[in-house]
Amino acid sequence: MAAIQDGPAPDAIPLETRFLRLLKSALLNDIYIENEVRFLYLFSTFAGGGRFDDDVFRNIAARMPDWVGAVREARKEGRIWWRVNMADAQGKPAVMDFRNVCEFSHTMIGRKRVDNIEACLDAIRADAIPGDLAETGVWRGGAAIFMKGYLETYAMGDRKVWVADSFEGLPVPSLPQDNDHDFSAAKAPILAIGLDEVMENFRRYDLLDDGVKFLKGWFKDTLHAAPIKELALLRLDGDLYESTMDALQALYAKVVPGGFVIVDDYGDFEPCRRAIDEFRATHAIRDPIVPVDWTGVYWRKTD
Ligand SMILES: C[S@@+](CC[C@H](N)C(=O)[O-])C[C@H]1O[C@@H](n2cnc3c(N)ncnc32)[C@H](O)[C@@H]1O
């Protein structure tokens, strides 16, 4: 008797699509997401001076369905869900932030924004748009790893993936447009991921080869000099005005007609939005901005 299923039977879905789904689930840590909540349970228990219950730890999905559900929900849109209302060890109410110790996904952008990368690459493949792929601001590398996985899946390995980051976190803001947005390593250590760790992440997915090009350093120093000829996809994820503007000034002209520009932080970060709006106004870019989720947007370059 046929099993009752949601949607088409798995064997009716092309293997390429199924592989990319699995890759996404691994990059988003959807497969083992309960383990993130186990850590959250551990740290919040210890921080609050509570009693550790190993049954809760083992059966976290059944014992703490609200937390597991909330983390699952947050992962769909790359939202942060690590702040817990609790009492501290002295019994005083406190909001504790456990993001630094509980978030294990290889990308923080959430499922909708990874799906958006896939949709852009589908269009690039269907329309034979030439050029490499680039992400400026990669953190643990997950979005760029997905790009490389896509190229390998569809035998497009002659294109490079450019992986640009300081690998030391965000710069200390140097422009007034970024005032009050200091997310440098001293303030936001979770954003500072070293090159070795990112390379190791590519290696773990068996996706590290000569087609992955790492550009280490501040965007203002690396991107202009990078030997990038043309880009089919440019993904901007540097958060700040300075980082977004530096990437656009160095790379926008290399995006070919029919190529895509994706902006991760347009909704979330006013400095990023300002850089995009100013750059588009200066260069009379009229291609419509399309929302992806609460923060991500993209546009397709027409000329
Ligand atoms: C929000 S994270 C990127 C998230 C990533 N795209 C993902 O898939 O999870 C921002 C990254 O941008 C990098 N970054 C921001 N501004 C930079 C700059 N001006 N130069 C170099 N790296 C920068 C940081 O080091 C950090 O890794």
PDBQT file of the ligand as one rigid body, heavy atoms in Angstrom, charges set to zero:
ROOT
HETATM    1  C1  LIG A 401      26.179  38.942   9.035  1.00  0.00    +0.000 C 
HETATM    2  S1  LIG A 401      27.695  38.201   8.737  1.00  0.00    +0.000 S 
HETATM    3  C2  LIG A 401      27.461  37.334   7.192  1.00  0.00    +0.000 C 
HETATM    4  C3  LIG A 401      26.488  36.149   7.261  1.00  0.00    +0.000 C 
HETATM    5  C4  LIG A 401      26.690  35.133   6.160  1.00  0.00    +0.000 C 
HETATM    6  N1  LIG A 401      26.447  35.667   4.847  1.00  0.00    +0.000 N 
HETATM    7  C5  LIG A 401      25.882  33.873   6.368  1.00  0.00    +0.000 C 
HETATM    8  O1  LIG A 401      25.571  33.198   5.367  1.00  0.00    +0.000 OA
HETATM    9  O2  LIG A 401      25.577  33.521   7.504  1.00  0.00    +0.000 OA
HETATM   10  C6  LIG A 401      28.670  39.575   8.289  1.00  0.00    +0.000 C 
HETATM   11  C7  LIG A 401      30.094  39.232   7.850  1.00  0.00    +0.000 C 
HETATM   12  O3  LIG A 401      30.624  40.342   7.151  1.00  0.00    +0.000 OA
HETATM   13  C8  LIG A 401      31.986  40.516   7.450  1.00  0.00    +0.000 C 
HETATM   14  N2  LIG A 401      32.288  41.941   7.204  1.00  0.00    +0.000 N 
HETATM   15  C9  LIG A 401      31.473  43.003   7.440  1.00  0.00    +0.000 A 
HETATM   16  N3  LIG A 401      32.035  44.139   7.012  1.00  0.00    +0.000 NA
HETATM   17  C10 LIG A 401      33.225  43.809   6.468  1.00  0.00    +0.000 A 
HETATM   18  C11 LIG A 401      34.240  44.567   5.812  1.00  0.00    +0.000 A 
HETATM   19  N4  LIG A 401      34.153  45.899   5.659  1.00  0.00    +0.000 N 
HETATM   20  N5  LIG A 401      35.332  43.915   5.341  1.00  0.00    +0.000 NA
HETATM   21  C12 LIG A 401      35.431  42.569   5.498  1.00  0.00    +0.000 A 
HETATM   22  N6  LIG A 401      34.484  41.802   6.105  1.00  0.00    +0.000 NA
HETATM   23  C13 LIG A 401      33.386  42.402   6.575  1.00  0.00    +0.000 A 
HETATM   24  C14 LIG A 401      32.095  40.048   8.900  1.00  0.00    +0.000 C 
HETATM   25  O4  LIG A 401      33.401  39.609   9.199  1.00  0.00    +0.000 OA
HETATM   26  C15 LIG A 401      31.062  38.910   8.961  1.00  0.00    +0.000 C 
HETATM   27  O5  LIG A 401      31.665  37.669   8.716  1.00  0.00    +0.000 OA
ENDROOT
TORSDOF 0
